[in-house]
């Protein structure tokens, strides 16, 4: 390698860093060659000629487009980090072994978790029923006591196959609308973490997604009691909802808008002054997609209503008023800010 | 390797991770080996390092932005998806360029009626600066660019190949000498001649563009 101060045209041309500097204009390389010019101003003409020649040899991609492609790839890599398909069968056994182990742990957790929640911790055999809706799905349940439950997407509910004589208990993760069959002898209790909702006969909505900061119980008819760690904290009457902010552990009572809160069970997506992050959370769940977007995207409270609409049409509608471009590829949605 | 003696490292694996900790720039082959061990950072690094070259090369072949981007994305995605079963590769960039070439030609064959032309092309240098046989429409190209491509295509085959190895594969003189089984000095000589020719062409190009403006 010749000394930098002796660089000829040819030396510049075949220098990897110099090639990269012209081709990609990366910060690190630019700093090097700018500094070089400062130290060797006599080389400017040669350097510029070398730059001109190399410029002709490459077709460059605009920086913005490259960043977009890179982000796309980054998310592909992230998404496929764990589940590597292996080709040798011996490895497969190992994998199933781990899967079995994990599910045993999970089952144990569920079992002990349940013991903590409920009053039947003494009973030895609990036959649990578990229903889960994936993202993009909803489902209806009819329990043996004629209680109807509608599960929103990405929700899990667990309950004993046969309710006890004196109590009906379910555990919920996610969002569900309950229409509880009245039975004065057997209260119906929904457990969400250390919060319990105790009712006799009534209809109400519970929204308790673990990834969200608030948990809310919205009462439509009847009467419910909200208990925390076994103590009654609040009593709700129709049109009121209880909201627990998880970070502050603060429980408040307020009126709610049933059109907004209960829209999901009629297959309506409704936003009111929603931030982009809120919109994304709802749509990801609803359509089973992942959004890739600039966290700085600025939406000043989006309000809108969409009834049984394809994701593409919905986004088309939104993109005009909010001002973004989008691209749907399989289960991924790219949002490009204009 | 200096690091070896410096830290008395036992094997190359240890050295790789040591270099990583010290954030010393890893070579392509080192990145490649880390990818085989599920290192997603290494995967992103490799992507960043070679994307621009692949893009440029792809564009020279097919002149379609979308097709080029899609093919590049697919190549890297495939590498990541099959990382546990990847073969060892000697020169990563050459491997990537070759893969892109195969992929693009496959795509073009699918979509083009001009099979004859595509089949005539061989991997690497020919395609890069041959103007006459360009595969896809050239209406978007400026008159100046056409002139330049024309003049570059007047380089000899070995000169074009030299340009490809130097500016696309990013090989050093030593590597080129090994690859072509010729001695170092003759590589240097050819490089010198090629660059001289290239320079003349560029000057000619600058002159024509000057004339065109007036």
Interface residues (C-beta under 8 A of the other chain):
Chain A: X9 X10 X13 X14 X16 X19 X20 X23 X24 X49 X52 X53 X54 X56 X57 X58 X59 X60 X61 X65 X66 X69 X70 X72 X73 X74 X76 X77 X78 X80 X81 X84 X85 X86 X87
Chain B: X38 X40 X43 X44 X47 X48 X51 X52 X53 X55 X56 X59 X60 X65 X69 X72 X73 X76 X77 X80 X81 X83 X84 X85 X148 X152 X163 X166 X167 X170 X173 X191 X192 X195 X198 X199 X202 X205 X206
